[in-house]
Amino acid sequence: MKVAVLTDTSAGIEFVEAKQQQITLLAAPIMFGNRQYHEYQDLPTADYYRLLRLAKSKKLVPTAPQISMKMVHQTCDELSATGVTDVIVIGPSLGISGFVNTLAAYAENITSLHVWPWDSRGILTTMGDQARLAATLAVQGTTPREILEQLKRLRDTTHSAFVVDSIKPLLRTGEVNGHGPGNAPLLPGKPILVFESSGKMRVAGSALRLKGAMSDFLDDLAAALAEAVPVKATILNANQPETTAQWLATAQKRFPSVKFDVAEIGPSFGVHVGDGAMGLAWSQDYQSLISVENEK
């Protein structure tokens, strides 16, 4: 048995890292009008947000279509030719993409190897860390079912919260409704979005300032830090270097013993949250689950 891990760039993983981690990575497509780009391949994050600002004057709305099953099928056949017998495909949350369900329905057409679709119930870092965990375990010779068990343990600890300038991009994509908690009208200010444990995004309120949102996110993080497991936290930003530096300083001052990573919100999720978005994601440190596996 030889197990491979397949995911796409919405996991926040770039191609150099994917090669190092032995992750098979597909570039998520991004559409601007009739022109198609590919995340990280011919569309770096900074270029995406530059195009987004230019597109506003032309009233072009970017979209992120699903990766085609033809591409997945071709990739699986290529993996099979190298001796791979099983592939775990880690997709973005079903709350914002139908990719995993589409693959689950299509998988019977892929006969060269066994396909294991996995709903990360997240995006960016929370999705990427699941891919990193799965790839490391696969290299160690762990079976697919055992890998999925560890993925579930990690997934159950994931949290993501975002504050956005406008909810309009999400209303266009249909990922959330235009109401706050309990279907109440949205309050003035910047909407706050969270991923529920089911993987769906919901509006959790609003903040008058980014600083207030950051404070709320850190309050939520404090509860996770009180648990016995090691926590990994990441500050996410949509091309906002100055605000990111401020958030990092604030977070590090409040929790000096925690290492905070920083990552950009790439084009495939930027389509949903727009420019100006900031977020905080955290979960159990995936490397601690690798250590647990080694001790068995």
HUZIKA-V23340 format. One record per residue. N is the residue number from 0. RES is the residue in one letter. SS is DSSP state (H for helix, E for strand, - for the rest). Layout:
# HUZIKA-V23340
n=N res=RES ss=SS
n=N res=RES ss=SS
This chain:
# HUZIKA-V23340
n=0 res=M ss=-
n=1 res=K ss=-
n=2 res=V ss=E
n=3 res=A ss=E
n=4 res=V ss=E
n=5 res=L ss=E
n=6 res=T ss=E
n=7 res=D ss=E
n=8 res=T ss=H
n=9 res=S ss=H
n=10 res=A ss=H
n=11 res=G ss=-
n=12 res=I ss=-
n=13 res=E ss=-
n=14 res=F ss=H
n=15 res=V ss=H
n=16 res=E ss=H
n=17 res=A ss=H
n=18 res=K ss=H
n=19 res=Q ss=H
n=20 res=Q ss=H
n=21 res=Q ss=-
n=22 res=I ss=-
n=23 res=T ss=E
n=24 res=L ss=E
n=25 res=L ss=E
n=26 res=A ss=-
n=27 res=A ss=-
n=28 res=P ss=E
n=29 res=I ss=E
n=30 res=M ss=E
n=31 res=F ss=E
n=32 res=G ss=-
n=33 res=N ss=-
n=34 res=R ss=E
n=35 res=Q ss=E
n=36 res=Y ss=E
n=37 res=H ss=E
n=38 res=E ss=E
n=39 res=Y ss=-
n=40 res=Q ss=-
n=41 res=D ss=-
n=42 res=L ss=E
n=43 res=P ss=-
n=44 res=T ss=H
n=45 res=A ss=H
n=46 res=D ss=H
n=47 res=Y ss=H
n=48 res=Y ss=H
n=49 res=R ss=H
n=50 res=L ss=H
n=51 res=L ss=H
n=52 res=R ss=H
n=53 res=L ss=H
n=54 res=A ss=H
n=55 res=K ss=H
n=56 res=S ss=H
n=57 res=K ss=H
n=58 res=K ss=-
n=59 res=L ss=-
n=60 res=V ss=-
n=61 res=P ss=-
n=62 res=T ss=E
n=63 res=A ss=-
n=64 res=P ss=-
n=65 res=Q ss=-
n=66 res=I ss=-
n=67 res=S ss=-
n=68 res=M ss=H
n=69 res=K ss=H
n=70 res=M ss=H
n=71 res=V ss=H
n=72 res=H ss=H
n=73 res=Q ss=H
n=74 res=T ss=H
n=75 res=C ss=H
n=76 res=D ss=H
n=77 res=E ss=H
n=78 res=L ss=H
n=79 res=S ss=H
n=80 res=A ss=-
n=81 res=T ss=-
n=82 res=G ss=-
n=83 res=V ss=-
n=84 res=T ss=-
n=85 res=D ss=E
n=86 res=V ss=E
n=87 res=I ss=E
n=88 res=V ss=E
n=89 res=I ss=E
n=90 res=G ss=E
n=91 res=P ss=-
n=92 res=S ss=-
n=93 res=L ss=-
n=94 res=G ss=-
n=95 res=I ss=-
n=96 res=S ss=-
n=97 res=G ss=-
n=98 res=F ss=H
n=99 res=V ss=H
n=100 res=N ss=H
n=101 res=T ss=H
n=102 res=L ss=H
n=103 res=A ss=H
n=104 res=A ss=H
n=105 res=Y ss=H
n=106 res=A ss=H
n=107 res=E ss=H
n=108 res=N ss=H
n=109 res=I ss=-
n=110 res=T ss=-
n=111 res=S ss=-
n=112 res=L ss=-
n=113 res=H ss=E
n=114 res=V ss=E
n=115 res=W ss=E
n=116 res=P ss=E
n=117 res=W ss=E
n=118 res=D ss=E
n=119 res=S ss=-
n=120 res=R ss=-
n=121 res=G ss=-
n=122 res=I ss=-
n=123 res=L ss=-
n=124 res=T ss=H
n=125 res=T ss=H
n=126 res=M ss=H
n=127 res=G ss=H
n=128 res=D ss=H
n=129 res=Q ss=H
n=130 res=A ss=H
n=131 res=R ss=H
n=132 res=L ss=H
n=133 res=A ss=H
n=134 res=A ss=H
n=135 res=T ss=H
n=136 res=L ss=H
n=137 res=A ss=H
n=138 res=V ss=H
n=139 res=Q ss=-
n=140 res=G ss=-
n=141 res=T ss=-
n=142 res=T ss=-
n=143 res=P ss=H
n=144 res=R ss=H
n=145 res=E ss=H
n=146 res=I ss=H
n=147 res=L ss=H
n=148 res=E ss=H
n=149 res=Q ss=H
n=150 res=L ss=H
n=151 res=K ss=H
n=152 res=R ss=H
n=153 res=L ss=H
n=154 res=R ss=H
n=155 res=D ss=-
n=156 res=T ss=-
n=157 res=T ss=-
n=158 res=H ss=E
n=159 res=S ss=E
n=160 res=A ss=E
n=161 res=F ss=E
n=162 res=V ss=E
n=163 res=V ss=-
n=164 res=D ss=-
n=165 res=S ss=-
n=166 res=I ss=-
n=167 res=K ss=H
n=168 res=P ss=H
n=169 res=L ss=H
n=170 res=L ss=H
n=171 res=R ss=H
n=172 res=T ss=H
n=173 res=G ss=-
n=174 res=E ss=-
n=175 res=V ss=-
n=176 res=N ss=-
n=177 res=G ss=-
n=178 res=H ss=E
n=179 res=G ss=-
n=180 res=P ss=H
n=181 res=G ss=H
n=182 res=N ss=H
n=183 res=A ss=-
n=184 res=P ss=E
n=185 res=L ss=-
n=186 res=L ss=-
n=187 res=P ss=-
n=188 res=G ss=-
n=189 res=K ss=E
n=190 res=P ss=E
n=191 res=I ss=E
n=192 res=L ss=E
n=193 res=V ss=E
n=194 res=F ss=E
n=195 res=E ss=-
n=196 res=S ss=-
n=197 res=S ss=-
n=198 res=G ss=-
n=199 res=K ss=-
n=200 res=M ss=E
n=201 res=R ss=E
n=202 res=V ss=E
n=203 res=A ss=E
n=204 res=G ss=E
n=205 res=S ss=E
n=206 res=A ss=E
n=207 res=L ss=-
n=208 res=R ss=-
n=209 res=L ss=H
n=210 res=K ss=H
n=211 res=G ss=H
n=212 res=A ss=H
n=213 res=M ss=H
n=214 res=S ss=H
n=215 res=D ss=H
n=216 res=F ss=H
n=217 res=L ss=H
n=218 res=D ss=H
n=219 res=D ss=H
n=220 res=L ss=H
n=221 res=A ss=H
n=222 res=A ss=H
n=223 res=A ss=H
n=224 res=L ss=H
n=225 res=A ss=-
n=226 res=E ss=-
n=227 res=A ss=-
n=228 res=V ss=-
n=229 res=P ss=-
n=230 res=V ss=E
n=231 res=K ss=E
n=232 res=A ss=E
n=233 res=T ss=E
n=234 res=I ss=E
n=235 res=L ss=E
n=236 res=N ss=E
n=237 res=A ss=-
n=238 res=N ss=-
n=239 res=Q ss=-
n=240 res=P ss=H
n=241 res=E ss=H
n=242 res=T ss=H
n=243 res=T ss=H
n=244 res=A ss=H
n=245 res=Q ss=H
n=246 res=W ss=H
n=247 res=L ss=H
n=248 res=A ss=H
n=249 res=T ss=H
n=250 res=A ss=H
n=251 res=Q ss=H
n=252 res=K ss=H
n=253 res=R ss=H
n=254 res=F ss=-
n=255 res=P ss=-
n=256 res=S ss=-
n=257 res=V ss=-
n=258 res=K ss=-
n=259 res=F ss=E
n=260 res=D ss=E
n=261 res=V ss=E
n=262 res=A ss=E
n=263 res=E ss=E
n=264 res=I ss=-
n=265 res=G ss=-
n=266 res=P ss=H
n=267 res=S ss=H
n=268 res=F ss=H
n=269 res=G ss=H
n=270 res=V ss=H
n=271 res=H ss=H
n=272 res=V ss=H
n=273 res=G ss=-
n=274 res=D ss=-
n=275 res=G ss=-
n=276 res=A ss=-
n=277 res=M ss=E
n=278 res=G ss=E
n=279 res=L ss=E
n=280 res=A ss=E
n=281 res=W ss=E
n=282 res=S ss=E
n=283 res=Q ss=E
n=284 res=D ss=-
n=285 res=Y ss=H
n=286 res=Q ss=H
n=287 res=S ss=H
n=288 res=L ss=H
n=289 res=I ss=H
n=290 res=S ss=H
n=291 res=V ss=H
n=292 res=E ss=H
n=293 res=N ss=H
n=294 res=E ss=H
n=295 res=K ss=-
